[in-house]
Every structure is written in C-alpha cells, then in structure tokens.
Amino acid sequence: QVRLVESGGGLVQAGGSLRLSCAASGITFRAYILVEWYRQAPGKQRELVASIPSGGSTYYTNSVKGRFTASRDNAENTLYLEMNSLKPEDTAVYYCSAKDVRPPWKEYWGQGTQVTVSS
C-alpha cells in the first residue's frame, strides 16, 4: 500500500516561514517517480506549486519563485517544501503527490496539510 503523509502546516504570520514534509511509504523514489507539491485555496482549483523530477530542473509556479524551495530525499522517500516570505494568498491546503511516469502512469496523493498565513 502506498501512503503519502504531509506534515508541517499551521498558522503563520505574513513574512514568516514554514517547512512542509511529505513522508512516503510503500513506494521507493526511483528515477521514474515524479514528486510534486500542489495547493488548493478556498473556492479555487488545485494548482501545481512545484514539480521535482529525478533529474533536470525543478518547476515552480511563478507566484512562488524565489520564495519556495522544493526538494526530494530519495534515500528517505521524503519530499520537502521550504516556504519563505509567506503571503496571505499562500493560504491553502497543500498536497504532495508521487507519480510513476512509466505507462500506465500511476499516481498517489497525500491527504493534505493546511497552511494559513495571517495578514
């Protein structure tokens, strides 16, 4: 059974920082596993925040570039999202995902962790 569990969310003032973690079990972060962070704010669609392939460049959505840093620890099967200079508009439920890019492209999701940034 594959399980992803996010942690590290909470309430923080604007300008503050948080580090989210996503611990995976039942799956190994092989080269064919793509790991990603998503977020969903109230009343809005879920959006991709960062995408980390095993090689190449990490993708960040424009609104978080320069403020967020995503990383993966393949040895520990753990995904991280370091969030700095947080803004109220960063308030959302943050989800991690792991996707097996080999056909037929299986994907797995965590339950999410709430991040609330006060103004």
SULPEQUI-V898781 format. One record per residue. RES is the residue in one letter. SS is DSSP state (A for helix, B for strand, O for the rest). PHI is phi as a letter, one per 30 degrees, with the letter a starting at -180 (* if undefined). D_LAST is the distance of its C-alpha to the last C-alpha in Angstrom with 2 decimals. Layout:
[[RES/SS/PHI/D_LAST] [RES/SS/PHI/D_LAST]]
This chain:
[[Q/O/*/40.13] [V/O/c/37.08] [R/B/b/33.85] [L/B/b/30.42] [V/B/b/27.90] [E/B/d/24.29] [S/B/a/22.55] [G/O/j/19.69] [G/O/d/16.78] [G/B/l/14.37] [L/B/c/11.01] [V/B/b/9.24] [Q/B/d/6.40] [A/O/e/5.46] [G/O/j/9.02] [G/O/d/10.70] [S/O/b/13.65] [L/B/b/15.48] [R/B/b/19.05] [L/B/c/20.34] [S/B/b/24.05] [C/B/b/26.48] [A/B/c/29.87] [A/B/c/32.73] [S/B/b/36.04] [G/O/i/39.13] [I/O/a/38.51] [T/O/c/39.11] [F/O/d/37.07] [R/O/d/40.07] [A/O/d/40.15] [Y/O/c/40.17] [I/B/c/36.88] [L/B/c/33.82] [V/B/c/30.50] [E/B/b/27.23] [W/B/c/23.57] [Y/B/b/22.20] [R/B/b/19.06] [Q/B/b/18.72] [A/O/d/15.74] [P/O/e/16.52] [G/O/i/19.14] [K/O/b/19.61] [Q/O/d/22.40] [R/O/d/22.35] [E/B/b/22.06] [L/B/d/23.51] [V/B/c/21.22] [A/B/a/24.01] [S/B/b/27.74] [I/B/b/29.97] [P/O/d/33.71] [S/O/d/36.16] [G/O/b/37.11] [G/O/i/35.91] [S/O/c/32.44] [T/O/d/29.15] [Y/B/c/27.35] [Y/B/b/23.64] [T/O/d/21.98] [N/A/e/21.10] [S/A/d/17.33] [V/A/c/17.37] [K/O/e/20.34] [G/O/i/20.13] [R/O/c/17.12] [F/B/c/18.64] [T/B/b/22.13] [A/B/c/24.18] [S/B/a/27.44] [R/B/b/30.24] [D/B/c/32.66] [N/O/d/35.80] [A/O/d/37.68] [E/O/c/35.16] [N/O/h/34.27] [T/B/b/30.59] [L/B/c/27.76] [Y/B/b/24.64] [L/B/b/21.33] [E/B/d/19.68] [M/B/c/16.09] [N/O/b/14.75] [S/O/h/12.03] [L/O/d/9.82] [K/O/c/7.54] [P/A/e/5.86] [E/A/d/9.43] [D/A/d/10.97] [T/O/e/10.55] [A/B/a/14.25] [V/B/d/17.41] [Y/B/c/18.99] [Y/B/b/22.78] [C/B/c/25.47] [S/B/b/28.85] [A/B/b/32.25] [K/B/b/34.73] [D/B/d/38.42] [V/O/d/39.29] [R/O/d/42.97] [P/O/e/44.38] [P/O/c/43.64] [W/O/i/40.05] [K/O/d/38.80] [E/B/b/35.11] [Y/B/b/33.25] [W/B/b/29.74] [G/O/d/27.65] [Q/O/d/26.04] [G/O/j/22.44] [T/B/b/19.66] [Q/B/d/16.25] [V/B/c/13.17] [T/B/b/9.84] [V/B/c/6.64] [S/B/d/3.79] [S/O/c/0.00]]
